[in-house]
Each structure stands twice: as C-alpha cells, then as structure tokens.
Amino acid sequence: GARPGMGKTSLALNFARNVALQSKKCVAVFSLEMTREQLAERLIASEAAIPSTKFRTGDFDANEWSRIAQASGILTECNMFLDETPGMTVAEIKAKLRRLNPKPDLVIIDYFECLLPEKTQYSTDSEWSREAVTMRKLENMAKDLNIAIWIPTQGNKGSITSPDVVTMDQAGGSIRKVQICQVVISIARSLDDVDKNKATLAILKNTTLL
C-alpha cells in the first residue's frame, strides 16, 4: 500500500513483467482505472528505459525507436492478459479468470478502492463492512482458483509523516486489509530526494515464510 502518486501501478506492472518474462508464468492484470493502451505504454516505456512522458509527444530519436521496437518484441513473449473493464466486482473478475486459458499464476487488480461491492449485498452497510466483505471474497477467490493475488491499495495519506517509518495500518489503509493479506509492502518517496524515480519499499508483513 502507499499514498497516491507513489508508484503503485508502476510497481505492479514491474511485478507482472518479471513474473511473466523471467519466471515464465501466466499473469492477468485487471486495471479498473487505466486502459490497455496506457498499460502497454507503461510496460514498453519501462522495458525500453524511456520516460513515459515522451510517449505523450512521440518525440523519439532513432535510438529510442530502436529500443521501443526491441522492448515490444520482448514483451510479446510474455504470457500476460490485460483487462481494462472499469468498476468490476470480485465475482465478475473471478468469472473472467475461470474462462482464461492458461490459468493465471498471478492476478493483479489495480487497485482495491476501484473494486465495486457486490450489487445485491451490503448496499446500505458501512464502508468498513463492504471492505471486509471484499477482502474475504478476494481471499476465497485466491483459494478457490489456487492463484496469487497482488492488489495495490491506498494508504492513509494524512497519517504518514516519514517514508522511512510506515506502520501496517498506514500502508494498508485499514486493519482488516492487513489481517487477511499474507504479504504487505509499503511504498514511499522522500520529497527531498533528488532522484524522483527512487522509492523505498518495506516488507511489513510476510507470512509465506512461516
């Protein structure tokens, strides 16, 4: 988890690329906010080591065009499924995953706050109750389909005062989220850091090793 603008989507796509390309696993990415074209652009920009801002203008030199072509060729080898359908529920994502062949080993949902609650349940309950139900459904989906789920979430923006000291509730946004998750990673950037591409990652919880 992290505050807005800390690079959650970029990190998620980096994970997706490494799992698909280096580990030769199947990855499904559900972007509830960005289009497939935007995701592909980010993946190519990262692989080609070209600032993503350049893709908005298309002002590339010959060397950059060559790197883009090479990056595109590399990424075509990835077994990666990109879905841009906005405003989905966990049940709708689960239905799509059941139809995918091959079955994904890793599922990334970007991001938690964009998930819709189930349409027929908890429509009048508190936000905490809806969040708890969504987390439980994600947990059940991971068990039923035997897959790993990685889902960025907004941290508590106002409570984080230092990128070097981030607590569990700050990173996850709520106690309910961090209780269910097996691994919790926080992302933070220092406003004083000269390198704007630098971020601090902290593993706050990891029960997979127990």
Sine and cosine of phi, psi and omega as CSV:
sin_phi,cos_phi,sin_psi,cos_psi,sin_omega,cos_omega
0.00,0.00,0.36,-0.93,-0.01,-1.00
-0.19,-0.98,0.24,-0.97,0.08,-1.00
-0.94,0.35,0.25,-0.97,0.07,-1.00
-0.87,0.50,0.61,-0.80,0.07,-1.00
0.99,0.17,0.19,0.98,-0.03,-1.00
-1.00,0.00,-0.17,0.99,0.04,-1.00
0.97,-0.24,0.48,0.88,-0.03,-1.00
-0.90,0.44,-0.71,0.70,-0.01,-1.00
-0.92,0.40,-0.66,0.75,0.01,-1.00
-0.88,0.48,-0.68,0.73,0.02,-1.00
-0.92,0.40,-0.65,0.76,0.01,-1.00
-0.88,0.48,-0.69,0.73,0.01,-1.00
-0.93,0.37,-0.55,0.83,0.07,-1.00
-0.90,0.43,-0.67,0.74,0.08,-1.00
-0.87,0.49,-0.71,0.70,-0.03,-1.00
-0.87,0.49,-0.70,0.71,-0.01,-1.00
-0.89,0.45,-0.72,0.70,-0.05,-1.00
-0.92,0.39,-0.65,0.76,0.01,-1.00
-0.92,0.39,-0.68,0.73,-0.04,-1.00
-0.95,0.30,-0.64,0.77,-0.12,-0.99
-1.00,-0.01,-0.73,0.68,-0.08,-1.00
-0.99,0.10,-0.65,0.76,-0.01,-1.00
-1.00,-0.03,-0.11,0.99,0.03,-1.00
0.85,0.52,0.62,0.79,0.03,-1.00
-0.97,-0.25,0.31,-0.95,0.05,-1.00
-1.00,0.01,0.73,-0.68,-0.04,-1.00
-0.80,-0.59,0.70,-0.72,0.10,-1.00
-0.90,-0.43,0.80,-0.60,0.00,-1.00
-0.91,-0.43,0.88,-0.48,0.07,-1.00
-0.96,-0.26,0.94,-0.33,0.03,-1.00
-0.98,-0.18,0.92,-0.39,-0.03,-1.00
-1.00,0.01,0.08,1.00,-0.07,-1.00
-0.73,-0.68,-0.58,0.81,-0.06,-1.00
-0.95,-0.30,0.39,-0.92,0.03,-1.00
-0.99,0.13,0.24,-0.97,0.05,-1.00
-0.88,0.47,-0.60,0.80,0.01,-1.00
-0.90,0.44,-0.65,0.76,0.02,-1.00
-0.92,0.40,-0.64,0.77,0.04,-1.00
-0.90,0.43,-0.72,0.69,0.00,-1.00
-0.89,0.47,-0.64,0.77,0.03,-1.00
-0.87,0.49,-0.68,0.73,0.01,-1.00
-0.91,0.42,-0.66,0.75,0.00,-1.00
-0.90,0.45,-0.69,0.73,0.00,-1.00
-0.92,0.38,-0.67,0.74,0.00,-1.00
-0.87,0.49,-0.67,0.74,0.00,-1.00
-0.92,0.38,-0.70,0.71,-0.02,-1.00
-0.91,0.41,-0.59,0.81,-0.03,-1.00
-1.00,0.04,-0.08,1.00,-0.03,-1.00
0.84,0.54,0.75,0.66,0.03,-1.00
-0.84,-0.55,0.73,-0.69,0.02,-1.00
-0.82,0.57,0.74,-0.67,-0.04,-1.00
-0.89,0.46,-0.39,0.92,0.02,-1.00
-0.89,0.45,-0.45,0.89,0.00,-1.00
-0.93,0.37,-0.40,0.91,-0.01,-1.00
-0.95,0.32,-0.32,0.95,0.02,-1.00
-0.97,0.26,-0.51,0.86,-0.02,-1.00
-0.98,-0.19,-0.43,0.91,-0.04,-1.00
0.95,0.30,0.31,0.95,-0.04,-1.00
-1.00,0.03,0.98,0.18,-0.02,-1.00
-0.94,-0.33,0.57,-0.82,0.13,-0.99
-1.00,0.03,0.02,-1.00,-0.09,-1.00
-0.88,0.48,-0.64,0.77,0.00,-1.00
-0.91,0.42,-0.65,0.76,0.00,-1.00
-0.93,0.37,-0.62,0.78,0.06,-1.00
-0.88,0.48,-0.64,0.77,0.03,-1.00
-0.90,0.44,-0.67,0.74,0.02,-1.00
-0.92,0.39,-0.58,0.81,0.04,-1.00
-0.91,0.42,-0.68,0.73,0.02,-1.00
-0.90,0.44,-0.66,0.75,0.02,-1.00
-0.91,0.41,-0.68,0.73,0.01,-1.00
-0.89,0.45,-0.66,0.75,0.01,-1.00
-0.89,0.46,-0.64,0.77,0.03,-1.00
-0.90,0.43,-0.65,0.76,0.02,-1.00
-0.91,0.42,-0.69,0.72,-0.07,-1.00
-0.94,0.34,-0.40,0.92,0.05,-1.00
-0.92,0.39,-0.29,0.96,0.03,-1.00
-0.99,0.15,-0.18,0.98,-0.02,-1.00
-0.98,0.22,0.68,-0.73,0.11,-0.99
-1.00,-0.02,0.99,0.16,-0.12,-0.99
-0.77,-0.64,0.76,-0.65,0.02,-1.00
-0.96,-0.29,0.81,-0.59,0.01,-1.00
-0.92,-0.39,0.79,-0.61,0.02,-1.00
-0.83,-0.56,0.77,-0.64,-0.07,-1.00
-0.94,-0.35,0.21,0.98,-0.04,-1.00
-0.90,0.44,0.85,-0.53,-0.01,-1.00
-0.99,0.14,0.37,-0.93,0.16,-0.99
0.84,0.55,0.79,0.61,0.03,-1.00
-0.99,-0.15,0.39,-0.92,0.13,-0.99
-1.00,-0.06,0.19,-0.98,0.05,-1.00
-0.89,0.46,-0.63,0.78,0.00,-1.00
-0.88,0.47,-0.64,0.77,0.01,-1.00
-0.93,0.37,-0.63,0.78,0.06,-1.00
-0.91,0.42,-0.67,0.75,0.00,-1.00
-0.87,0.49,-0.65,0.76,0.01,-1.00
-0.90,0.44,-0.64,0.77,0.03,-1.00
-0.92,0.39,-0.64,0.77,-0.01,-1.00
-0.90,0.44,-0.59,0.81,0.00,-1.00
-0.90,0.44,-0.46,0.89,-0.04,-1.00
-1.00,0.04,-0.22,0.98,-0.05,-1.00
-0.96,0.27,0.64,-0.77,0.06,-1.00
-0.63,-0.77,0.89,-0.46,0.12,0.99
-0.97,0.24,0.30,-0.95,0.01,-1.00
-0.93,0.37,0.72,-0.70,0.01,-1.00
-0.91,0.41,0.57,-0.82,0.12,-0.99
-1.00,0.00,-0.50,0.87,0.01,-1.00
-0.75,-0.66,0.72,-0.70,0.06,-1.00
-0.87,-0.50,0.80,-0.61,0.04,-1.00
-0.91,-0.42,0.79,-0.61,0.01,-1.00
-0.88,-0.48,0.91,-0.41,-0.08,-1.00
-0.92,-0.38,0.97,-0.23,0.03,1.00
-0.63,-0.77,0.02,-1.00,-0.21,-0.98
-0.83,0.56,-0.69,0.72,-0.09,-1.00
-0.92,0.39,-0.26,0.97,0.02,-1.00
-1.00,0.03,-0.16,0.99,0.06,-1.00
-0.94,0.35,0.65,-0.76,0.05,-1.00
-1.00,-0.04,0.57,-0.82,0.11,-0.99
-0.93,0.36,0.35,-0.94,0.03,-1.00
-0.86,0.52,0.67,-0.74,-0.16,-0.99
-0.92,0.40,-0.45,0.89,-0.10,-1.00
-0.97,-0.25,0.06,1.00,-0.07,-1.00
-0.75,-0.67,0.55,-0.83,0.20,-0.98
0.84,0.54,0.50,0.87,-0.03,-1.00
-0.93,0.37,-0.41,0.91,-0.03,-1.00
-0.94,-0.35,0.01,1.00,-0.01,-1.00
-0.97,0.23,0.12,-0.99,-0.02,-1.00
-0.94,0.34,0.28,-0.96,0.04,-1.00
-0.87,0.49,-0.61,0.79,0.00,-1.00
-0.88,0.48,-0.67,0.74,0.00,-1.00
-0.91,0.41,-0.69,0.72,0.02,-1.00
-0.89,0.46,-0.64,0.77,0.01,-1.00
-0.90,0.44,-0.67,0.74,0.00,-1.00
-0.89,0.45,-0.68,0.74,0.01,-1.00
-0.90,0.43,-0.68,0.73,0.01,-1.00
-0.88,0.47,-0.69,0.73,0.02,-1.00
-0.89,0.46,-0.66,0.75,0.00,-1.00
-0.91,0.42,-0.64,0.77,0.02,-1.00
-0.92,0.40,-0.61,0.79,0.07,-1.00
-0.90,0.44,-0.66,0.75,0.03,-1.00
-0.89,0.46,-0.69,0.72,0.00,-1.00
-0.91,0.41,-0.61,0.79,0.02,-1.00
-0.89,0.45,-0.67,0.75,0.01,-1.00
-0.88,0.47,-0.65,0.76,-0.01,-1.00
-0.95,0.31,-0.70,0.72,-0.05,-1.00
-0.90,0.44,-0.65,0.76,-0.06,-1.00
-0.99,-0.11,-0.08,1.00,-0.01,-1.00
0.83,0.55,0.82,0.58,-0.03,-1.00
-0.75,-0.66,0.32,-0.95,0.13,-0.99
-0.99,-0.11,0.66,-0.75,0.01,-1.00
-0.87,-0.49,0.77,-0.63,0.06,-1.00
-0.87,-0.50,0.87,-0.50,-0.10,-0.99
-0.70,-0.72,0.94,-0.34,0.07,-1.00
-0.89,0.45,0.50,-0.86,0.02,-1.00
-0.57,-0.82,0.44,-0.90,0.01,-1.00
-0.97,0.25,0.73,-0.68,0.11,-0.99
-0.99,0.12,0.04,-1.00,0.06,-1.00
-0.99,0.17,0.99,-0.11,-0.15,-0.99
-0.82,0.57,-0.72,0.70,-0.11,-0.99
-0.96,0.29,-0.34,0.94,-0.12,-0.99
-1.00,-0.05,-0.18,0.98,-0.02,-1.00
-1.00,0.01,0.91,-0.40,-0.05,-1.00
-0.97,-0.26,-0.30,0.95,0.00,-1.00
-0.57,-0.82,0.74,-0.67,0.01,-1.00
-0.93,0.38,-0.27,0.96,-0.02,-1.00
-1.00,0.02,-0.22,0.98,-0.02,-1.00
-0.74,-0.67,1.00,-0.06,-0.02,-1.00
-0.84,-0.54,0.83,-0.56,-0.02,-1.00
-1.00,-0.01,0.17,-0.99,-0.05,-1.00
-0.87,0.50,-0.72,0.69,-0.05,-1.00
-0.94,0.35,-0.50,0.87,0.04,-1.00
-0.93,0.37,-0.68,0.73,-0.05,-1.00
-0.95,0.32,-0.68,0.73,-0.10,-1.00
-1.00,0.05,-0.34,0.94,0.00,-1.00
1.00,0.03,-0.38,0.93,0.05,-1.00
-0.30,-0.95,0.43,-0.90,0.02,-1.00
-0.90,0.43,-0.58,0.81,-0.05,-1.00
-0.87,0.49,-0.66,0.75,-0.02,-1.00
-0.89,0.46,-0.76,0.65,-0.10,-1.00
-0.95,0.31,-0.38,0.93,0.05,-1.00
-0.93,0.37,-0.65,0.76,-0.07,-1.00
-0.99,0.14,-0.57,0.82,-0.06,-1.00
-0.92,0.40,0.64,-0.77,0.08,-1.00
-0.99,0.16,-0.56,0.83,0.01,-1.00
-0.77,-0.64,0.73,-0.68,0.05,-1.00
-0.82,-0.58,0.84,-0.54,0.00,-1.00
-0.85,-0.53,0.73,-0.68,0.06,-1.00
-0.97,-0.25,0.54,-0.84,0.08,-1.00
-0.86,-0.52,0.73,-0.68,0.02,-1.00
-0.55,-0.84,0.47,-0.88,0.07,-1.00
-0.78,-0.62,0.57,-0.82,0.08,-1.00
-1.00,0.00,0.76,-0.65,0.01,-1.00
-0.91,0.41,-0.34,0.94,-0.03,-1.00
-1.00,-0.03,-0.10,0.99,-0.06,-1.00
-0.95,0.31,0.74,-0.67,-0.01,-1.00
-0.92,0.38,-0.64,0.77,0.00,-1.00
-0.99,0.14,0.97,-0.25,-0.06,-1.00
-0.96,0.30,-0.22,0.97,0.03,-1.00
-1.00,0.00,0.00,1.00,-0.04,-1.00
-1.00,0.00,0.70,-0.72,0.04,-1.00
-0.67,-0.74,0.41,-0.91,0.02,-1.00
-0.96,-0.26,0.82,-0.57,0.07,-1.00
-0.95,-0.30,0.70,-0.71,0.04,-1.00
-0.74,-0.67,0.82,-0.58,0.07,-1.00
-1.00,0.09,0.95,-0.30,-0.08,-1.00
-1.00,-0.02,-0.34,0.94,0.00,-1.00
-0.44,-0.90,0.68,-0.73,0.06,-1.00
-0.43,-0.90,0.99,-0.15,0.00,-1.00
-0.99,-0.11,0.00,1.00,-0.01,-1.00
-0.95,0.32,-0.31,0.95,-0.02,-1.00
-1.00,-0.04,-0.09,1.00,-0.05,-1.00
-0.99,0.15,0.00,0.00,0.00,0.00
